[in-house]
Amino acid sequence: MNNDLEIIFKQSAFRHGVTEADIRWAFNTVEVDELIHGFENKYRLLGFNTKSNMIEVLYNLINDHRVNVFHAFPCTDAFLESLSKQE
């Protein structure tokens, strides 16, 4: 992760029990970071939480050094399987 990146957290980011530390770690362990098809400024990041489990983080870019995280949740096995089929 770029150490200059500032992460802003909406309360909704914690709805599924993912912690701030988990989200920050996911930005350090990025596996996938992509614009979500059909949206202008909605991104999906897949990375690992502090316990080495894959999580999905949804965020918006504010500028080059700030992001707004609004949702985070553990990846399901079905979702991970669909990713491996896309490769």
N, C-alpha and C positions, 0 to 999 in steps of 0.2 A: 504494500500500500504506500502511496505517496504520503510521507509524514506531514505534508502540508494540507492534506485533505481534512476538512472539517465535516463531521457527520452530525446533522440535525435529526433528532428523533421525534416523530409523532407518537403519541401515546398508543395508537393502534399498532405500532410495530411490535409491541410486547404482548399482544392479545393471545398468542399461542405459546407463551412461556419461554420464548427466546429472549435472552438477556442482552443488555447493551454490550457486555464483553463478548458474547457470542457473535453479535453483528460486526463489531470491530474486527474480530478475528477472521470472519468470513471475508472482509475486505482485504485481509492480509494473505488469504489462502484461496484466491479466486481460481475457479476451474472454468467458469463460463461467465461472461459479462456481455449482455446483449440488449439492444433495443427491442422491446416487445412489439411484434408485428401489429400494425394498425394504430399505433400510438406515436405521438410526436415526441414526448419526453417522459416515457415510462420505461424503466430498465429493470432487467432481471439479472441478479447476480447469484451464482451458485458458488458456495465456498463451505469451509468447514467451521463448525463451532468449536468451543474450547475443549470439547470431549471427542473431537475428530469425527463427528457426525455431519453429514452434508445438510446444509440449510439453504433455503431460497430466500433472498432478500429483494424486495421491490423498492425502487427509489426513483426520484426525479433529480435531474441536475439543476442546481441553482446557478452555479457558474463553474469555472475550471477548478476551483478549490473547495467547493461546498456541494454536498448532496443532502437530500431530504429523504430519509428512510421512513416509509409509511406502513410497511408490512413485512413480517418475517415469520417463517414457519419451517418445521422440519420437512425435508423432502420425503415423499412417500416412495416405497419400493416401485410402485407402478410408474411413477414419474421418472425415476432413475432408469428403469428398463426402457421407457420410451426414448430417452436420450441416447442410450446405447444402440438402439435400432436406427437412429437418424444418422449415425456415423458411417 
